[in-house]
Amino acid sequence: MVLSKHSVDLRPLICCIVQSLSPRVLDLASSGRQLNIIMQTTTEDSLIAQKTLELCQAILDQPEFQTIRQQIDAFMTDDHAKSQYQSLSERGEYLQHKQSQGSPSTSDEIAEFEQQREAFVNNPVAKGFMEAQQEMHKVQESVTQYVTKTFELGRLPGPEDFESGSCGHGCGCH
């Protein structure tokens, strides 16, 4: 089976579902009512999966997504930018670990980290990658807020439902 660039191969997932449900389905074969519940849930889940795929396609169709994808691809093919990122991440982890152990960072260590960070953010490819990550995070947050608000309200949220300035119950931002 040949998949397009934006296709999702569901065969492994379907095989896992069939394998995990087969014993249950066999055990429930004599009980039509319970089997119908499984089939109904599967149908509902497939509708949610279909709508989720439609949302994913809508995201892919946004012109901004093409820019985000190009920025990520540029970063992934730039060995120097990836090396800078790796080095900066390792240095940051080292400094955090050192701090968690109660050891203060030296001024030289902090200066070296700041120098690496500055070089990374001044690299146009790295800067584009960071911007792409921020944009993707905004989309993820928006989708999550709508889904969370739908569960919370038990209905589709409207603009007025987001005017309070908080993310929802238990978010800690209000």
TORKOL-4160 file (C-alpha; in steps of 0.2 Angstrom, whole numbers, padded with zeros to 4 digits, m for minus):
174
<pt num="1" X="0000" Y="0000" Z="0000"/>
<pt num="2" X="0007" Y="0017" Z="m0005"/>
<pt num="3" X="0004" Y="0031" Z="0007"/>
<pt num="4" X="0003" Y="0049" Z="0002"/>
<pt num="5" X="0013" Y="0062" Z="0012"/>
<pt num="6" X="m0002" Y="0066" Z="0023"/>
<pt num="7" X="m0009" Y="0048" Z="0024"/>
<pt num="8" X="m0010" Y="0038" Z="0040"/>
<pt num="9" X="m0007" Y="0020" Z="0039"/>
<pt num="10" X="m0020" Y="0013" Z="0051"/>
<pt num="11" X="m0017" Y="m0006" Z="0048"/>
<pt num="12" X="m0006" Y="m0008" Z="0063"/>
<pt num="13" X="m0018" Y="0000" Z="0074"/>
<pt num="14" X="m0033" Y="m0010" Z="0067"/>
<pt num="15" X="m0023" Y="m0026" Z="0069"/>
<pt num="16" X="m0020" Y="m0022" Z="0088"/>
<pt num="17" X="m0038" Y="m0018" Z="0090"/>
<pt num="18" X="m0044" Y="m0034" Z="0082"/>
<pt num="19" X="m0031" Y="m0044" Z="0092"/>
<pt num="20" X="m0036" Y="m0036" Z="0108"/>
<pt num="21" X="m0055" Y="m0037" Z="0105"/>
<pt num="22" X="m0055" Y="m0055" Z="0097"/>
<pt num="23" X="m0056" Y="m0064" Z="0114"/>
<pt num="24" X="m0069" Y="m0052" Z="0121"/>
<pt num="25" X="m0079" Y="m0053" Z="0105"/>
<pt num="26" X="m0079" Y="m0072" Z="0105"/>
<pt num="27" X="m0084" Y="m0073" Z="0123"/>
<pt num="28" X="m0098" Y="m0060" Z="0120"/>
<pt num="29" X="m0104" Y="m0069" Z="0104"/>
<pt num="30" X="m0119" Y="m0076" Z="0114"/>
<pt num="31" X="m0124" Y="m0060" Z="0121"/>
<pt num="32" X="m0130" Y="m0049" Z="0107"/>
<pt num="33" X="m0133" Y="m0034" Z="0118"/>
<pt num="34" X="m0115" Y="m0032" Z="0124"/>
<pt num="35" X="m0109" Y="m0035" Z="0107"/>
<pt num="36" X="m0119" Y="m0021" Z="0101"/>
<pt num="37" X="m0112" Y="m0009" Z="0114"/>
<pt num="38" X="m0095" Y="m0014" Z="0108"/>
<pt num="39" X="m0100" Y="m0010" Z="0090"/>
<pt num="40" X="m0108" Y="0006" Z="0095"/>
<pt num="41" X="m0093" Y="0012" Z="0104"/>
<pt num="42" X="m0082" Y="0007" Z="0090"/>
<pt num="43" X="m0094" Y="0017" Z="0078"/>
<pt num="44" X="m0093" Y="0032" Z="0089"/>
<pt num="45" X="m0074" Y="0031" Z="0091"/>
<pt num="46" X="m0073" Y="0030" Z="0072"/>
<pt num="47" X="m0083" Y="0046" Z="0070"/>
<pt num="48" X="m0072" Y="0055" Z="0082"/>
<pt num="49" X="m0057" Y="0048" Z="0073"/>
<pt num="50" X="m0064" Y="0054" Z="0057"/>
<pt num="51" X="m0068" Y="0071" Z="0063"/>
<pt num="52" X="m0050" Y="0072" Z="0071"/>
<pt num="53" X="m0043" Y="0068" Z="0054"/>
<pt num="54" X="m0053" Y="0081" Z="0046"/>
<pt num="55" X="m0046" Y="0094" Z="0059"/>
<pt num="56" X="m0029" Y="0088" Z="0056"/>
<pt num="57" X="m0032" Y="0090" Z="0037"/>
<pt num="58" X="m0039" Y="0108" Z="0041"/>
<pt num="59" X="m0023" Y="0112" Z="0050"/>
<pt num="60" X="m0012" Y="0105" Z="0036"/>
<pt num="61" X="m0022" Y="0116" Z="0023"/>
<pt num="62" X="m0018" Y="0132" Z="0032"/>
<pt num="63" X="m0005" Y="0142" Z="0023"/>
<pt num="64" X="0004" Y="0146" Z="0040"/>
<pt num="65" X="0007" Y="0127" Z="0042"/>
<pt num="66" X="0017" Y="0126" Z="0026"/>
<pt num="67" X="0029" Y="0140" Z="0033"/>
<pt num="68" X="0030" Y="0130" Z="0050"/>
<pt num="69" X="0034" Y="0114" Z="0041"/>
<pt num="70" X="0047" Y="0123" Z="0030"/>
<pt num="71" X="0055" Y="0130" Z="0046"/>
<pt num="72" X="0056" Y="0113" Z="0054"/>
<pt num="73" X="0062" Y="0105" Z="0039"/>
<pt num="74" X="0076" Y="0118" Z="0037"/>
<pt num="75" X="0081" Y="0115" Z="0055"/>
<pt num="76" X="0081" Y="0096" Z="0053"/>
<pt num="77" X="0093" Y="0097" Z="0038"/>
<pt num="78" X="0105" Y="0110" Z="0046"/>
<pt num="79" X="0118" Y="0100" Z="0056"/>
<pt num="80" X="0125" Y="0115" Z="0063"/>
<pt num="81" X="0109" Y="0121" Z="0070"/>
<pt num="82" X="0105" Y="0104" Z="0077"/>
<pt num="83" X="0122" Y="0103" Z="0085"/>
<pt num="84" X="0119" Y="0120" Z="0093"/>
<pt num="85" X="0102" Y="0115" Z="0100"/>
<pt num="86" X="0110" Y="0098" Z="0107"/>
<pt num="87" X="0124" Y="0107" Z="0115"/>
<pt num="88" X="0113" Y="0121" Z="0123"/>
<pt num="89" X="0101" Y="0108" Z="0129"/>
<pt num="90" X="0114" Y="0097" Z="0137"/>
<pt num="91" X="0122" Y="0113" Z="0145"/>
<pt num="92" X="0105" Y="0118" Z="0152"/>
<pt num="93" X="0102" Y="0101" Z="0159"/>
<pt num="94" X="0119" Y="0101" Z="0167"/>
<pt num="95" X="0116" Y="0117" Z="0175"/>
<pt num="96" X="0099" Y="0112" Z="0181"/>
<pt num="97" X="0105" Y="0096" Z="0188"/>
<pt num="98" X="0119" Y="0105" Z="0197"/>
<pt num="99" X="0107" Y="0117" Z="0205"/>
<pt num="100" X="0095" Y="0103" Z="0210"/>
<pt num="101" X="0110" Y="0096" Z="0219"/>
<pt num="102" X="0113" Y="0112" Z="0229"/>
<pt num="103" X="0129" Y="0117" Z="0220"/>
<pt num="104" X="0129" Y="0135" Z="0213"/>
<pt num="105" X="0134" Y="0137" Z="0195"/>
<pt num="106" X="0150" Y="0147" Z="0192"/>
<pt num="107" X="0150" Y="0163" Z="0183"/>
<pt num="108" X="0160" Y="0155" Z="0169"/>
<pt num="109" X="0147" Y="0141" Z="0167"/>
<pt num="110" X="0133" Y="0154" Z="0166"/>
<pt num="111" X="0143" Y="0164" Z="0154"/>
<pt num="112" X="0146" Y="0149" Z="0143"/>
<pt num="113" X="0128" Y="0145" Z="0143"/>
<pt num="114" X="0123" Y="0162" Z="0139"/>
<pt num="115" X="0135" Y="0163" Z="0124"/>
<pt num="116" X="0129" Y="0146" Z="0117"/>
<pt num="117" X="0111" Y="0153" Z="0119"/>
<pt num="118" X="0115" Y="0169" Z="0111"/>
<pt num="119" X="0123" Y="0160" Z="0096"/>
<pt num="120" X="0108" Y="0148" Z="0094"/>
<pt num="121" X="0095" Y="0162" Z="0094"/>
<pt num="122" X="0105" Y="0172" Z="0082"/>
<pt num="123" X="0105" Y="0158" Z="0070"/>
<pt num="124" X="0091" Y="0161" Z="0057"/>
<pt num="125" X="0087" Y="0143" Z="0055"/>
<pt num="126" X="0087" Y="0140" Z="0074"/>
<pt num="127" X="0076" Y="0156" Z="0076"/>
<pt num="128" X="0064" Y="0150" Z="0063"/>
<pt num="129" X="0063" Y="0133" Z="0071"/>
<pt num="130" X="0059" Y="0141" Z="0088"/>
<pt num="131" X="0045" Y="0152" Z="0080"/>
<pt num="132" X="0038" Y="0136" Z="0072"/>
<pt num="133" X="0038" Y="0127" Z="0088"/>
<pt num="134" X="0029" Y="0142" Z="0096"/>
<pt num="135" X="0016" Y="0143" Z="0082"/>
<pt num="136" X="0013" Y="0124" Z="0084"/>
<pt num="137" X="0011" Y="0126" Z="0102"/>
<pt num="138" X="m0002" Y="0139" Z="0100"/>
<pt num="139" X="m0013" Y="0128" Z="0088"/>
<pt num="140" X="m0011" Y="0114" Z="0101"/>
<pt num="141" X="m0017" Y="0125" Z="0115"/>
<pt num="142" X="m0031" Y="0132" Z="0105"/>
<pt num="143" X="m0038" Y="0114" Z="0101"/>
<pt num="144" X="m0035" Y="0108" Z="0119"/>
<pt num="145" X="m0045" Y="0123" Z="0126"/>
<pt num="146" X="m0059" Y="0120" Z="0114"/>
<pt num="147" X="m0060" Y="0102" Z="0118"/>
<pt num="148" X="m0058" Y="0105" Z="0137"/>
<pt num="149" X="m0071" Y="0118" Z="0137"/>
<pt num="150" X="m0083" Y="0106" Z="0128"/>
<pt num="151" X="m0081" Y="0093" Z="0141"/>
<pt num="152" X="m0083" Y="0106" Z="0155"/>
<pt num="153" X="m0099" Y="0114" Z="0148"/>
<pt num="154" X="m0107" Y="0099" Z="0139"/>
<pt num="155" X="m0110" Y="0109" Z="0124"/>
<pt num="156" X="m0100" Y="0118" Z="0110"/>
<pt num="157" X="m0091" Y="0133" Z="0118"/>
<pt num="158" X="m0094" Y="0151" Z="0111"/>
<pt num="159" X="m0083" Y="0166" Z="0112"/>
<pt num="160" X="m0091" Y="0171" Z="0128"/>
<pt num="161" X="m0085" Y="0155" Z="0136"/>
<pt num="162" X="m0067" Y="0160" Z="0134"/>
<pt num="163" X="m0069" Y="0178" Z="0140"/>
<pt num="164" X="m0065" Y="0175" Z="0158"/>
<pt num="165" X="m0046" Y="0174" Z="0154"/>
<pt num="166" X="m0044" Y="0157" Z="0162"/>
<pt num="167" X="m0040" Y="0140" Z="0153"/>
<pt num="168" X="m0053" Y="0131" Z="0163"/>
<pt num="169" X="m0056" Y="0121" Z="0179"/>
<pt num="170" X="m0040" Y="0117" Z="0189"/>
<pt num="171" X="m0028" Y="0126" Z="0177"/>
<pt num="172" X="m0021" Y="0137" Z="0191"/>
<pt num="173" X="m0020" Y="0153" Z="0180"/>
<pt num="174" X="m0035" Y="0162" Z="0189"/>
